[in-house]
Amino acid sequence: MPNYTIRKYTSADNSAWNEFIALAKNATFLFHRDFMDYHQDRFEDYSLIVEDGKSWVAVLPANRIEDTLFSHQGLTYGGSYQGQF
């Protein structure tokens, strides 16, 4: 049975994030950290990583304004996953 945890992205996750995106079924260049970090002066990044144990199963590019989380407003759309739910 899956044991999902959700945590906030940190800069230490940069390489793992980009590797995950490179293998994801529905990812585009928009989800690459270099593209998203281009907007770092305009958005408070609050991207999320979903893990099953130590394995990444999904990412949600996101930003935060006060108490509201948005699918990253610097992108056309956001979110990516690998595998099946």
VODO-100271 format. One record per residue: x, y, z of N, C-alpha, C in turn. Coordinates in steps of 0.02 Angstrom, whole numbers, plus 50000, padded with zeros to 5 digits. Atoms other than C-alpha are relative to their C-alpha. Layout:
<pts>
XYZXYZXYZ ...
</pts>
This chain:
<pts>
500424994150000500005000050000500455006250000 499604993950002500705017249956499985003950066 499954995749942501285028650095500245006849976 499834993650030501225045950017500155005350052 499864994049962502025061150094500095005749951 499934994050041502025078850026500465004750036 499544995249970503435090950055500155005649950 499844994150040503985107849992500684999049965 499385000150039505315108849856500515004650033 499444995749980507025115649909500515000049944 499494999550053508495120849802500444993749998 499625006350000509365104649855499674994649956 500385004850042508015095449753500075001649925 499984997750069508475104549591500164994549950 499805005250048509375090249502499484994449998 500505005449998508135076949561499355002149967 500614997450032506675088049507500064999649924 499915000050073507385090149331500054993049972 499975007050022507765071449318499304997049999 500695002549997505975067449370499615002749941 500364996950055505295079649242500204997049933 499765003050063506385072149105499674993349986 500305006650008505545055249134499245000050004 500734999749991503765061049168499634999549934 500415001150061502405056449044499705006349972 500364994150023501615073649035500375006550013 499614993949984503035085849072500215003749937 499744995850054503615100148963500575004250029 499464995649978505055112548971499765005050053 500274995349950503905123549076500124997750071 499915002849933504185111949225500734999650021 499295000249984506085112749216500165005650049 499874995049948506775121949368500325006349972 499704993950028507815133849261499465004749973 500554995950026506215139849177499605003050057 500404997449945505265141449339500395005050042 499594995549960506705149649431500105006749966 499984993650036506715163049296499525005050031 500534995849970505165169749385500095001150075 499934999949927505885168849561499945006950032 500074993349972505885187649583499275002350001 500714998050004504005188449544499534995650041 500445004849966503325173149636500374996950058 499725003849945503625165049805499884992649983 500075007050020503965147249748499764995850059 500245004649949502995134249846499834993449966 500095006250036503195119249732500014994250048 500075005749956502755102449808500244993649966 499775006550023503465084949792499604994750038 500365005549970502425069349824500454993949996 499565005849997503425054349881499624993950028 500225006449972503025036049913500634996950028 499355001849970504395031750036500515005149978 499494995550025505945038949955499935001349925 500114999250072505275037949777499525005749985 500444994650021504545053349694499474997149955 500545002350043502845050149617499645005749965 500334994350031502235067749577500335006550024 499794993349981502715086049578499455004949981 500484994750014501635101549583500385006650000 499714993450003502455117449520499495004950029 500484995749966501665130449633500335006350027 499774994049965501825147649708499485001850052 500424998249945501095155449862499935007650005 500134993049984500295172249895499595000050064 500305000149933499905174650079499814992950019 500225006749979498855159450129499714995949942 500295003450057498405154049952500544996849957 499545003750043499315140849848499714999949930 500214999950071499235142449658500424995149961 499615003650049499725130449521500415005549965 499524994650012501255140649473499755005149949 500284994750042500645157249402500495002549947 499524998250052502255159449301499984995249942 500055005150052501765144349195499315000149969 500645000650033500375140649074499554995150038 500355005049960499875125449178500534996350041 499505003249957500695114449311499794993150023 500115006649972500855097349389500254994649953 499745005550039501675081349330500044993850045 499945006149961501695063249385500304994549958 499755006050033502485046649344499604994150027 500355006149977501575029949351499265000850003 500735000349996499795026049396499775001850070 500304998649934498665031849536499564994250019 
</pts>
